[in-house]
Amino acid sequence: MKFEGKKVLVTGGSRGIGRAIVEAFAREGAEVAFVYHSNEQAAQDVVSSLQDQGFDKVSAHQCDVSCQQQVDELVEKLVEQWEGIDILVNNAGIVKDGLLATMDGDSWSKVISTNLDSVFYFCRAVTRPMMSQRYGRVINMSSVAAEFPNQGQANYAASKGGIQGLTRCMATELGRRGVTVNAVAPGFIETDMTEAVRNAAEKEIKKQIPCRRLGKPEDIAQAVLFLASDESGYITGQILAVDGGLTLGGI
Ligand code: NAP
């Protein structure tokens, strides 16, 4: 198994893309801790379904990723328990769409704090342990919306663009310590987050995608596993679009 013995932390692992990432790492032998926010039932489902399949090194942790103190406490606890940390996947995210002209401050700051501040908190918290062990893999979840935002996504596009800048800068700082930092930019993926858009316009969306299908959470999980693997050790500071070709001609 490719990730046997590796200690992996995944945010937003209870549903959608994050769940697929947790499952993929667990099946490859990793010890996985994942974060959820409020949906405890979904988090327990992930743990118990993996246990039923014989993968029992997975644990769920309630934590609001936008809360610096909660993030620091969780990472400190895991690093102590694991005596280090090998892989961090910053995946948790939300949308709160609305046209800029009428967007309220709360919709702006909630999305920025959940999607972007959180990535800063987690990245900062793992930096010292990863530097001192001279090994680490950080994968941040951006979005095609960073470069090709839809109307009504100023907050979301700003948060995902910010993640890309943070990713590149962190990569320049940590490369010499054996730590790589990359981002994945998914297109349209079948999760709760895109349910309303899919219900309204799935046919139209598929026509814009060269691969002629929506992405599955597993498509993203496999890209994350590649960027977390030893084989990708010479790739850092990159943003990998996983979108079925959606952005080749712009959207
Ligand atoms: P999702 O199905 O809505 O799941 C979101 C996950 O994030 C859940 O596990 C949720 O926990 C967690 N979360 C949300 N707010 C949190 C908070 N404050 N603290 C801790 N955990 C929190 O989303 P998804 O579609 O899988 O998206 C995952 C990531 O991919 C996001 O960053 C998203 O922006 C990005 N992305 C998605 C798409 C797409 O098409 N789906 C496209 C591009 C990028 P609970 O279960 O407790 O709520």
Residues whose N, C-alpha, C, O or C-beta is under 5 A from the ligand:
A	BS01	NAP	G12 G13 S14 R15 G16 I17 G18 V35 Y36 H37 S38 N39 A42 C63 D64 V65 S66 N91 A92 G93 I94 T114 M141 S142 S143 V144 P186 G187 F188 I189 T191 D192 M193 T194
